[in-house]
């Protein structure tokens, strides 16, 4: 704990950016040197948030990256690329954790397909490790650049991974994901659909079918685990809550198994994970299990008299789905206790 890491948070005015700031402020080995927000530049943090911190907000271009050990990019999709292109060569030791989707895809064409914009720095894609900590920890440990996963993909992959790894899922049938997220998952922007009167006492499906941009990310990473092609049917819903995420996932099994047997497989996969909890067979994961934490809580049930199982995966969309996982990844990259700042 002797070394102090000087860092910058780009995009501090967003929900994930400010959550990251809150977490890092209690981290014993990190010093925040810069925070950026283009529209709030010139103001102090205390001017726009409930904090006594008078650190002044600057524009992205005002960050002196040469004097930093790491940066966290909590910028809109598309905006992170220009920052990476500018600062990646600032030093050979510079670490980058990108919370956007700009470097999550292995292939620039897939990124362009799902995000509808040209990838301006495809040469960097190979330099980024997909930052799902529990699955890619050893690669993250050696990485300089990490692409933080999306919130829906995080909950889905962690839920499905153990059964998929053991080759227990019938890949001839799509994996069905019924997902629900708190409103902060939609970002801090003025949209009619996010107004209180629209969200309150309402549940809104959106981007259903084969269109939501996280679909491609989920398929890409699940294919790596499965070692073969697979498809998902992904239906996200906006819930009238501030934060939280719950993915209910339906999979067809290749052999008959009980709830107890399935639960044991999940428990074995995450036995040494301090931030993943598998519930016993008589319990079901809920929003409340993970809100305001960096935990992932998972349950599984066998559907009686059928070949299907139902996995329920809960995370906080701002915690394990964004800022918490970004800090967890940084801790691994920096050789710090993985849960520092997160418990």
Buried (B, 14 or more C-beta within 10 A) or exposed (E): EEEEBBBBBBBBBBBBBBBBBBBBEEBEBBEBBBBBBBEBBEBBBEEBBEBEEEBBBBBBEEBEBEEBBBBBBBBEBBBBBBBBEEBBEBBEEBBBBBBBBBBBBBEBEBBBEBBEEEBBBBEBBEBBBBBBBBBBBEEBBEBBBBBBBBBBBBBBBBBBBBBBBEEBBBBEBBBBBBBBBBBBBBEBEEEEEBEEEBBEEEEEEEEEEEEBBBBBBBBBBBBBBBEEEBBBBBBBBBBBBBBBBBBBBBBBBBEEBEBEBBBBBBBEBBEEBBBBBBBEBEBBBBBEBBBBBBBBBBBBBBEEEEBBBBBBBBBBBBBBBBBBBBBBBBBBBBEBBBEBBBE
